Amino acid sequence: MIEKNQDYNVDIVDLGFEGEGITKINGFTMFVKGALKGEKAKIKVLKVNKDYGFAKLLEVLEESIDREEPVCENFKKCGGCNLQHMNYETQLNHKTNIVKTTLKKALGYEVKVNNIVGMGIPYHYRNKAQYPVVNNKIGFYKDRSHDLIENEDCCIQNKLSDKLARIAFKILQKHKITSYDEKTGKGVLRHIVTRIGVNTGETMLMLVTNGKELKDKEKIVNEIKEEYPEITTIVQNINETRGNVILGRECITLYGEGYIVDRLGDFKFKISPLSFYQVNPVQTEILYNIALNYAELTGEETVFDLYSGTGTIAQMMAPAAKKVIGIEIIEEAVVAARENAKLNGLDNCEFIAGDVLKAIDLVEDKPDLIILDPPRDGINPKALEKILAFGVEEMVYISCKPSSLARDLKVMTDRGYKVKKLCAVDQFPMTTHCESICLLSKKQQ
């Protein structure tokens, strides 16, 4: 009988989807965060459910050759990334296996997954950082809590983000801007958010406040500009809601144009405070070039880009297509997509605001190719039926969640499509998240 708070010496026999070690105690499965396959470890049981349990890693008795010393001193506390203890090659293999295993379980057969595309330097890749402010301190939340960890140098955030956030926080503290209290709903400063144009050097600072009031606003802006003269724009975001949502809907530009511009390949993209923009531009460019390669456009095709966001994929497809039509539910993203198309001199892009399920009925054009890049939960089943009804010979599906991809691929393959090519791309090193891109075809082989 396994009980809470018991200690065991165990062998770690496998890895779970979240990178946690798996052991068997008298046939009973236990998940052990921080343990690696092949290790012997001393653990303490924390929780026992009907079919599995969770344990704390007390000591590694025999280390795996895959173990690596985490570069961040807060690795064991922070909820930002959870694979730093695993060498990068092993991380990539683990993510590839997650994709393979998930697809095989859903489809009933093994799908060939091309070698995952990793990063040359898998650190400091994030171009957007969101720093909560708690009890007049800045940092990141502990794993599974809202307790704060003060972190001076996050290994996955862009170094300019940390520098800019620290400067802004110091100045805000000087002016005695109080931090927001989640329990009482009082206080002013909730988050400091930074966005970096990695390929242009442009920088955005967002001060997320509990209401419009921000004393000494002009002095604060001038002091930030003085200490960080490279700043492109400073924005105040108003969030008066009680809860965990970071950004509100209203933004006030305090300095600059209220947006920054970054580049992906030959294309420029205007990034506003609320715009979605991939956080790893290096890997994003690789991912979208794979999508373009899979599409094999000749210049005669009408392409539907469904769940098009700010139109990044659509615009990279546009020079090789006859016409690209993007559909996106977030209206601000559609406005940005239209502006970006003008910025890039593209006149064969059309962007529609609306839910794919309904908006797709309003499009008179018929697609030759469909690009799918849905949210993490995948495609609404009713929307997927409408997409399949077009009967296009090929579709390119980009996914950030293997289980959602597997569920949708099951429906698509049951309807006559075959997985022609599939590749994983490591958009989020040091974390368990993994992007996949799949070419589906009904063409006769």
C-alpha positions in Angstrom: 0.0 0.0 0.0 1.5 3.3 -1.1 0.8 6.2 1.2 1.5 9.9 1.3 4.8 11.0 2.8 6.5 7.6 2.4 10.1 7.6 1.0 11.3 5.1 -1.7 14.4 4.4 -3.7 13.2 3.9 -7.2 14.3 3.4 -10.9 13.0 6.1 -13.3 11.8 4.1 -16.3 10.3 6.7 -18.6 9.4 10.4 -19.1 5.9 11.9 -19.0 4.6 14.5 -21.5 5.5 17.3 -19.1 9.1 16.0 -18.8 8.6 14.5 -15.4 10.2 11.1 -14.5 8.0 8.0 -14.3 8.6 5.2 -11.9 6.6 2.1 -10.9 6.3 1.1 -7.3 4.7 -2.4 -7.1 3.2 -1.7 -10.5 1.8 1.6 -9.4 2.7 4.6 -11.6 4.3 7.7 -9.9 5.3 10.9 -11.6 8.5 12.6 -10.3 9.2 16.1 -11.4 12.9 16.7 -12.1 13.9 13.0 -12.5 15.2 11.6 -15.8 14.8 8.3 -17.5 17.6 5.9 -16.5 18.2 7.4 -13.0 18.0 5.9 -9.6 16.4 8.3 -7.2 15.1 8.8 -3.7 11.6 10.1 -3.7 8.8 11.2 -1.2 5.2 10.4 -2.1 3.1 13.7 -2.2 -0.2 12.5 -3.6 -1.9 9.2 -4.4 -4.8 9.0 -6.8 -6.7 5.9 -7.9 -4.4 5.0 -10.8 -1.3 7.1 -10.3 0.5 9.4 -7.9 3.0 12.2 -7.6 6.3 12.3 -5.7 9.0 14.8 -4.8 12.6 14.2 -5.9 14.7 14.1 -2.8 18.0 12.9 -4.2 19.4 11.6 -7.4 21.3 8.4 -6.5 22.6 7.6 -10.0 22.5 10.4 -12.6 21.5 9.9 -16.2 24.0 10.9 -18.9 21.3 13.2 -20.2 21.2 15.4 -17.0 22.6 18.9 -17.2 23.1 21.6 -14.6 20.3 24.2 -15.1 21.6 27.6 -16.0 19.0 29.4 -13.9 19.3 29.4 -10.1 15.5 29.6 -9.9 14.8 26.6 -12.1 13.3 24.4 -9.4 10.9 27.1 -8.2 9.9 29.0 -11.4 7.0 27.9 -13.6 8.5 29.4 -16.8 10.5 26.4 -18.1 10.8 22.9 -16.9 13.4 21.0 -19.0 16.6 22.9 -18.1 17.9 19.8 -16.3 17.9 17.9 -19.5 20.5 18.4 -22.2 19.2 20.1 -25.3 19.6 17.1 -27.7 17.5 15.0 -25.2 14.9 17.7 -25.0 14.5 17.6 -28.8 14.3 13.8 -28.8 11.7 13.9 -26.0 9.5 16.4 -28.0 9.8 14.3 -31.1 8.7 11.3 -29.2 5.7 13.2 -27.7 4.5 14.0 -31.2 5.0 10.5 -32.5 3.4 8.8 -29.4 0.4 11.2 -29.4 -0.3 10.7 -33.2 0.1 6.9 -33.0 -2.4 6.7 -30.2 -5.0 8.7 -32.1 -4.4 7.3 -35.6 -3.6 3.7 -34.7 -0.4 3.7 -36.7 3.0 5.3 -36.6 3.5 8.6 -38.5 7.0 9.5 -39.8 8.1 12.7 -38.0 11.1 14.4 -39.7 13.9 15.4 -37.4 12.8 18.2 -35.1 14.3 21.6 -36.0 16.1 22.9 -32.9 17.8 26.2 -32.2 21.5 26.8 -32.5 21.5 28.8 -29.2 18.3 27.8 -27.3 18.4 30.7 -24.8 17.1 34.3 -24.6 14.8 33.7 -27.5 11.5 35.2 -26.3 10.6 38.6 -27.7 7.8 39.3 -25.2 8.1 39.2 -21.4 5.3 39.7 -18.9 6.6 40.6 -15.4 4.1 40.5 -12.5 4.6 43.1 -9.8 3.8 41.9 -6.3 4.5 43.6 -2.9 6.7 46.1 -4.7 8.8 43.4 -6.3 9.2 42.3 -9.9 9.9 38.8 -11.2 8.0 35.7 -12.3 5.4 33.4 -10.6 6.5 30.2 -8.9 5.3 27.0 -10.4 1.5 26.6 -10.0 1.1 29.7 -7.7 1.1 33.4 -7.7 4.0 33.7 -5.3 6.7 35.8 -6.8 10.3 34.9 -7.6 12.7 37.8 -8.1 14.7 36.8 -11.2 17.5 39.0 -12.4 18.3 37.2 -15.6 15.8 34.9 -17.2 17.5 32.5 -19.5 14.7 32.4 -22.1 13.8 36.1 -22.2 15.5 38.5 -24.5 18.3 40.3 -22.5 16.9 43.7 -23.5 13.6 42.7 -21.9 15.2 42.2 -18.5 17.2 45.4 -18.8 14.2 47.5 -19.8 11.9 46.1 -17.2 14.4 46.6 -14.4 15.0 50.3 -15.4 11.2 50.9 -15.6 10.6 49.2 -12.2 13.3 51.2 -10.5 11.9 54.5 -11.7 8.3 53.5 -10.8 9.5 52.6 -7.3 11.2 56.0 -7.0 7.9 57.6 -7.7 6.2 55.4 -5.2 3.8 53.7 -7.6 2.1 51.0 -5.5 1.9 47.4 -6.7 -1.5 45.8 -7.3 -2.9 43.4 -4.7 -4.9 40.6 -6.2 -6.7 39.9 -2.9 -7.9 43.5 -2.2 -8.0 44.8 -5.8 -6.1 47.9 -4.7 -2.8 49.3 -5.9 -1.8 50.6 -9.3 1.0 48.6 -11.1 0.0 45.1 -12.1 2.6 44.1 -14.7 5.5 45.4 -16.7 5.4 44.0 -20.2 8.2 44.3 -22.9 8.1 43.5 -26.6 11.3 43.4 -28.6 11.7 43.7 -32.3 14.6 41.2 -32.5 15.4 41.9 -36.1 15.0 45.7 -35.9 16.0 46.6 -32.4 12.8 48.4 -31.7 11.5 48.1 -28.1 8.1 48.6 -26.5 7.4 49.1 -22.8 3.9 48.5 -21.4 2.9 49.5 -17.9 -0.3 47.6 -17.0 -2.2 49.6 -14.4 -5.3 49.1 -12.3 -7.1 52.1 -13.8 -6.0 55.2 -15.8 -4.5 57.0 -12.9 -0.7 57.0 -12.9 0.9 59.9 -10.9 4.0 61.6 -12.2 3.3 60.0 -15.6 5.3 62.6 -17.6 8.3 62.5 -15.3 8.3 58.7 -15.3 8.3 58.6 -19.1 11.1 61.2 -19.4 13.2 59.3 -16.8 12.8 56.0 -18.7 13.8 57.7 -21.9 16.8 59.2 -20.2 18.0 55.8 -18.8 17.0 53.8 -21.9 17.3 56.2 -24.8 16.8 53.4 -27.4 13.2 53.0 -26.3 10.8 53.1 -29.3 7.4 53.4 -27.6 5.8 53.4 -24.1 2.2 52.4 -23.6 -0.1 52.3 -20.6 -2.5 49.4 -20.6 -5.6 49.7 -18.5 -6.8 46.5 -16.7 -9.4 47.0 -14.0 -10.6 43.4 -13.9 -10.3 41.1 -11.0 -8.6 37.9 -12.1 -5.6 36.5 -13.9 -6.0 38.2 -17.3 -2.8 40.2 -17.8 -3.8 42.8 -20.4 -6.9 45.0 -20.6 -8.5 46.2 -23.9 -7.6 49.9 -23.5 -4.2 51.3 -24.3 -2.9 54.8 -23.9 0.3 55.8 -25.8 2.6 57.7 -23.5 5.5 58.0 -25.9 6.2 57.1 -29.6 3.7 55.6 -32.0 2.2 53.0 -29.8 3.7 50.1 -31.8 7.0 48.6 -32.9 8.0 47.0 -36.2 9.9 43.7 -36.6 10.9 41.7 -39.6 10.5 38.1 -40.6 12.5 37.3 -43.7 11.8 40.0 -46.3 8.5 41.1 -44.5 7.8 43.8 -42.0 5.2 43.5 -39.3 3.7 46.2 -37.1 3.3 44.9 -33.6 0.8 46.8 -31.4 0.4 46.2 -27.7 -2.4 43.6 -28.1 -1.2 42.0 -31.3 -0.4 38.3 -31.4 3.1 37.8 -32.7 5.2 34.6 -32.4 7.5 34.9 -29.4 10.5 33.1 -31.1 11.1 34.9 -34.4 14.1 32.8 -35.3 12.2 29.5 -35.2 9.0 31.2 -36.6 10.8 32.1 -39.8 12.0 28.5 -40.1 8.5 27.2 -39.4 6.8 29.5 -42.0 9.4 28.7 -44.6 8.6 25.0 -44.1 5.0 25.8 -44.6 5.8 27.6 -47.8 7.9 24.7 -49.0 5.1 22.2 -48.2 2.6 24.4 -50.1 4.6 24.3 -53.4 2.7 27.3 -54.8 3.0 28.1 -58.5 1.4 31.5 -58.5 -2.0 30.3 -59.7 -3.5 29.3 -56.4 -6.1 30.8 -54.1 -5.0 30.1 -50.6 -7.2 30.2 -47.5 -5.2 31.1 -44.3 -7.6 30.1 -41.5 -6.9 31.4 -38.0 -4.7 33.9 -39.7 -3.8 36.1 -36.7 -1.9 39.3 -37.8 -1.4 37.7 -41.2 2.2 36.7 -41.0 1.8 33.3 -42.8 -0.6 34.8 -45.3 1.8 37.5 -46.3 4.8 35.1 -46.6 2.6 33.0 -48.9 1.2 36.0 -50.9 4.2 36.5 -53.3 3.9 32.9 -54.5 0.1 32.8 -54.7 -2.6 34.3 -56.9 -4.6 35.4 -53.9 -4.6 34.8 -50.1 -7.7 35.1 -47.9 -7.2 35.2 -44.1 -9.9 34.7 -41.5 -9.3 35.6 -37.9 -11.8 36.1 -35.0 -9.8 38.8 -33.2 -10.7 42.1 -34.9 -7.6 43.9 -33.8 -5.4 41.2 -35.4 -7.3 41.6 -38.7 -6.8 45.4 -38.6 -3.0 44.7 -38.0 -3.0 42.2 -40.8 -4.4 44.7 -43.3 -1.9 47.4 -42.2 1.0 44.9 -42.5 -0.1 43.9 -46.0 0.1 47.6 -47.0 3.4 47.9 -45.2 4.8 45.1 -47.3 3.2 46.3 -50.6 1.0 43.3 -51.0 -2.3 43.8 -52.9 -3.4 40.1 -53.2 -4.2 39.6 -49.5 -7.7 39.9 -48.1 -8.4 39.6 -44.4 -11.9 38.9 -42.8 -12.8 39.4 -39.2 -14.9 36.6 -37.8 -15.2 33.1 -36.4 -14.0 30.6 -39.0 -17.1 28.5 -38.4 -19.4 31.4 -39.7 -17.1 33.6 -41.7 -16.0 30.8 -44.1 -19.6 30.8 -45.5 -19.2 34.5 -46.6 -16.2 33.8 -48.8 -17.2 33.5 -52.5 -13.7 32.3 -53.6 -12.9 28.6 -53.6 -9.6 27.6 -52.2 -6.9 25.5 -54.0 -4.9 25.2 -50.7 -5.9 25.7 -47.1 -3.4 26.7 -44.3 -4.6 25.9 -40.8 -3.0 27.5 -37.7 -5.7 27.2 -35.0 -5.4 28.0 -31.3 -4.0 25.4 -28.9 -7.3 23.5 -28.6 -7.4 22.9 -32.3 -10.3 23.3 -34.8 -14.0 23.4 -33.8 -15.5 20.1 -35.1 -18.2 21.9 -37.0 -15.7 24.3 -38.6 -13.5 21.3 -39.5 -16.5 19.7 -41.3 -16.9 22.9 -43.4 -13.2 23.0 -44.1 -13.2 19.4 -45.3 -16.3 20.1 -47.5 -14.1 22.2 -49.8 -12.4 19.0 -50.8 -9.0 20.7 -51.6 -6.3 18.3 -52.6 -3.8 19.6 -49.9 -3.8 21.3 -46.6 -1.0 22.5 -44.3 -1.8 22.3 -40.6 0.4 24.1 -38.1 -0.2 23.1 -34.5 1.2 24.1 -31.1 -0.4 21.2 -29.2 0.2 17.5 -30.3 -3.0 16.2 -28.7 -5.2 18.7 -30.6 -3.3 18.0 -33.8 -3.8 14.2 -33.3 -7.6 14.6 -32.7 -8.1 16.7 -35.9 -5.8 14.5 -38.0 -7.9 11.5 -37.0 -11.0 13.2 -38.5 -9.1 14.3 -41.6 -7.5 11.0 -42.4 -10.8 9.2 -41.9 -12.1 11.5 -44.7 -9.4 10.5 -47.2 -6.4 12.7 -46.4 -3.0 11.2 -45.8 -0.2 12.6 -43.8 2.4 13.3 -46.5 5.0 15.2 -44.5 5.3 16.1 -40.8 8.0 18.0 -39.0 8.4 19.3 -35.5 9.9 22.7 -34.8 11.2 23.7 -31.3 9.6 27.1 -30.8 10.0 27.0 -27.0 13.4 25.5 -25.9 13.6 24.6 -22.2 9.9 24.0 -22.0 7.7 21.0 -23.0 5.8 22.9 -25.7 6.4 21.9 -29.2 5.2 23.2 -32.6 4.3 20.7 -35.4 3.6 21.3 -39.1 1.9 18.7 -41.3 1.1 18.4 -45.0 -2.1 16.5 -45.7 -2.8 15.3 -49.2 -5.7 13.6 -51.1 -3.6 13.4 -54.3 -3.0 10.0 -55.8 0.5 9.0 -54.9 
